[in-house]
């Protein structure tokens, strides 16, 4: 089972990256985006953190994991 080491949220609050310690000791860096599902004529039916496809990275040090997390967040920067 993975243990959450830290969570880093983007400035806009719509993206986050979690760094988890895996059972073998390595670190897993996963990006998520905030998702809202709306049904016409009804309204919002769900909201949740959805993993970004192909966003998982495995590394060996917390320092490198944090650097990779910030890189991922820069890639998801929303247009102004």
Number of C-alpha atoms within 10 A of each C-alpha: 8 14 12 13 13 14 15 16 17 17 12 9 10 15 23 25 25 20 26 22 21 15 10 8 12 15 24 21 23 23 25 22 18 14 14 12 10 12 9 6 6 7 9 11 9 10 11 11 14 14 17 16 9 8 12 15 14 17 16 12 12 18 10 13 23 18 10 19 22 15 11 20 19 12 8 16 13 12 4 3
